């Protein structure tokens, strides 16, 4: 009897799940249909507004009322995407004309639930709703979203700030993230800064002015951004490369920088890191070995060869990779293959065999 009760209970749960899925399908279809209907309505109204060439206060009031609901905002997003292909310049002018509406919506959505609060900054960034001249009225709302425990709200708000193109706004946003109790992945910071639409030279100068005030993790994110952004900051990076007063993660970022941008003044320090033979700090050797590929010379080759026999796999791997990047072939490494260090020979043979396979189009 107990078994039958369990079976009936299981069947009831299955039936309930089927009914739930059917209801969800109808609801989703209904929502999709509603979005299509509103999108068509927006499209007709916006097109008329654009073609009339006159300021229509009624249209702004209509938009302010309709876009208070997230579903309507989604439809508006679809509409702008479609119209932008045909009326690109007109849509940009339309967006500037509707700035007061978007100001009010920014304040409204910043107080909605996490998902809706995260959505509107996405719209700001996507359509560049604000620039450095008119963003002052909404920047505080974006700052509040950056303090949110929701990752999506923080990230979308940051991207909205980047899209404004004001360096000082970005620095303030980074200070807020730095002071937050909520973890924000440093790669998101690095990648986000690369999308900044303003004067990058001005932004980078402000970053260096504030650099030492940030946490170690934020500093490494900013230094990675600088590395991807350009190679005009050798002096600042050398200071961090050579001084043991800086955290090791900061020095690692400096090593990676000089692995991308050649600097004669950095060479001796890089060789010192790679030649240290300190297994407790093997990361310096590993990252330095990778960076030395940017410094082709006989001494570099000798230093890298000496690391092929390291007891740390990452050091061996990076040294072999750098020797390959320097263009060395089998004939240049006979001393390694004929030597007594089996690890060194195997690692280098793996790299060169792999290179030969790729050259033949095999994987």
Residue, then its C-alpha position, 0 to 999 in steps of 0.5 A: x500500500x505504501x508503494x502505491x501511495x509513493x507511485x501516485x504521489x510521483x505521478x501527481x508531481x509529474x502531472x503538476x510539472x507538465x501543467x506548470x511547463x504548459x502554463x509557462x509556454x503560454x505565458x512566454x508566448x503571450x509576453x513575446x507577442x506583447x513585446x512584438x505589439x509594443x515594438x510595432x507601436x513604438x516603431x510607428x510613433x518614433x518614425x512619425x516623430x522623426x519624419x515630422x522634424x518637430x518637437x512633440x511634447x506629447x511623444x516624450x510624455x508617452x515615452x516616459x509613461x510606457x517605459x516605466x515597465x521593463x517589458x515595454x523597455x525591452x520592446x523599445x530596445x528592439x525598436x531602436x535596434x531595427x530603426x538604427x539601421x535605417x535612420x542612424x543619424x536621426x535615431x542619435x538626434x532622437x535620443x538626444x531629444x529624449x534625454x529628459x525622459x531617460x534621466x527620469x527613467x534612470x532614477x526610476x530603474x535604479x530603485x527597482x528589483x535587481x534584474x530591472x535595475x541592471x537592465x536600464x544601464x545596459x540600455x544607456x551603454x548600448x545606445x550611448x544615451x548620455x555623454x560627458x555634457x549631459x550625464x551629470x544629472x544621472x551619474x549619482x544614480x549609476x554610482x548607487x548601482x555600482x554599490x549594489x550587491x548584484x554583479x549584473x547591476x554593478x557591471x552594467x552600471x560600470x559599462x554605462x559610465x564607460x560609455x559616457x566618456x568622462x575620465x573623472x566619472x570612471x575614476x570615481x566609479x573605480x574608487x567605489x568598486x575598490x571600496x565595495x565589500x562585494x567582490x568584482x572580478x578584476x578581468x571585468x574591470x580590465x575588459x570594461x575599461x578597454x570599452x571607454x569611449x573618451x580620451x584614453x590618455x587622460x584616463x590613463x594619466x588619472x589612473x597613474x595619479x591614483x594608482x597607489x591608493x587602490x587595492x592590490x587587486x584593483x592595481x593589477x586590473x588597472x595595470x593589465x588594462x594599461x598593458x592592453x591599451x598601449x606601451x607608453x608607460x615604461x617609467x611607471x612600470x619600471x618603478x614597480x618592476x624593480x622595487x620589492x616594496x610592491x606586492x608580488x602581484x603588482x610586479x607580476x603585472x609589470x613583468x607581463x607589461x615588459x613581455x609585450x613592450x620591449x624596454x632595455x632598462x627592464x632586461x637586467x631585472x627580468x634576467x635576475x628574476x628568471x635566474x633566481x632559482x628560488x622555488x618559493x617564488x617560482x612565479x617570478x621565474x615562470x612569468x619572466x621566462x615568458x617575457x624574455x621572448x621579447x628580448x632576443x639575444x644570445x644571453x636570453x637564449x642561454x638563460x632560457x636554456x638553463x630553465x628547461x631543467x627546472x623542477x617547476x613545470x611552469x618554468x620549463x614550459x614557459x622557457x621552452x615556449x619562449x625559445x620556440x618564439x625566438x625561432x630556435x630549431x633542432x640544430x640550435x638546441x643540440x646541446x639540450x638534446x644531447x645533455x644529461x637533463x632528460x626533462x629539458x630535452x623532452x620539454x623542448x622536443x615537445x615544443x618543436x614537434x608541436x610546432x612542426x605538426x601545426x606547420x603541416x596543418x595538423x592538430 
